[in-house]
Each structure stands twice: as C-alpha cells, then as structure tokens.
C-alpha cells in the first residue's frame, strides 16, 4: 500500500503528498488504514523528512 499525508484538503482534486503528521490527514487515521491493510507499505512522502516518516511508522506498527 502507498502511505502519505495530504498537503491539500479532501475534495480539492489535488494529489500533493506531505510528510506524515504535516498534512491534512489525522495521523491516527493513517495508522489505522496501514494496520488494516496488512500489506507492505511504500512511503510516498517528500524526500526531506521521509526517513523520519519511515521511523515513525515502524515505531507505531
């Protein structure tokens, strides 16, 4: 599954990724979807901060 936060609000039509916790999606909702998917994760966040996003996900899962 692909995992990212969203720079823009729901319904905007934009697909701009943000680092986890820095966008418009509640981080707990992101975690819930990742857990429910039970699949490998591809982190699709900006390069600047992506290592922190991966570390954060690993610490929560």
MOUR-V856802 format. One record per residue. N is the residue number from 1. RES is the residue in one letter. PHI is phi in degrees with one decimal (none if undefined). BURIAL is I if it has 24 or more other ideal C-beta (glycine too) atoms within 12 Angstrom, else O. Layout:
{{N | RES | PHI | BURIAL} {N | RES | PHI | BURIAL}}
This chain:
{{1 | X | none | O} {2 | X | -96.0 | O} {3 | X | -128.0 | I} {4 | X | -161.5 | I} {5 | X | -92.5 | I} {6 | X | -117.6 | I} {7 | X | -66.8 | O} {8 | X | -108.1 | O} {9 | X | -76.5 | O} {10 | X | -55.9 | O} {11 | X | 85.4 | O} {12 | X | -74.0 | O} {13 | X | 84.8 | O} {14 | X | -89.3 | O} {15 | X | -125.3 | O} {16 | X | -109.4 | O} {17 | X | -82.0 | I} {18 | X | -131.1 | I} {19 | X | -66.6 | I} {20 | X | -59.1 | I} {21 | X | 88.1 | O} {22 | X | -110.0 | O} {23 | X | -115.5 | I} {24 | X | -98.7 | O} {25 | X | -102.6 | I} {26 | X | -60.2 | O} {27 | X | -55.4 | I} {28 | X | -67.1 | O} {29 | X | -68.3 | O} {30 | X | -59.2 | I} {31 | X | -60.3 | I} {32 | X | -61.3 | O} {33 | X | -67.6 | O} {34 | X | -62.3 | I} {35 | X | -63.4 | O} {36 | X | -66.1 | O} {37 | X | -66.7 | O} {38 | X | 55.8 | O} {39 | X | -130.3 | O} {40 | X | -58.6 | O} {41 | X | -114.8 | I} {42 | X | -107.7 | O} {43 | X | -83.9 | I} {44 | X | -106.6 | I} {45 | X | -118.2 | I} {46 | X | -55.8 | O} {47 | X | -54.8 | O} {48 | X | -72.8 | O} {49 | X | 108.5 | O} {50 | X | -64.0 | O} {51 | X | -60.5 | O} {52 | X | -66.3 | O} {53 | X | -62.0 | I} {54 | X | -64.0 | O} {55 | X | -61.1 | O} {56 | X | -62.5 | I} {57 | X | -59.6 | I} {58 | X | -59.9 | O} {59 | X | -71.3 | O} {60 | X | -94.7 | O} {61 | X | -102.9 | O}}
